[in-house]
Amino acid sequence: MVMLKQLDEAVGRAFDEFKKEFGEDAKLENGDEFVTVLNNSVLIISLENGTLKTNFIGGAPFKVDMTLDIFEGSDEE
């Protein structure tokens, strides 16, 4: 039971950060997703067909020194 409470808290804190970034009234729309890095895991939250999905992946993410133009708003092709 303690573990489920902790997972719920992690999701809540992830949404706190989401709202800090996008505003208090921000909501996920179908197909939206965001990633939150925790101390020892990664949490992916998405909304698919009206259903909130969470996926916890244990361990630290791999860090790759690379920038994708598609997410930087680059006009270069």
Secondary structure, DSSP 8 states (H G I E B T S, - for coil): -HHHHHHHHHHHHHHHHHHHHH-TT----TT-EEEEE-SSEEEEEEEETTEEEEEEEES---------GGGTT----
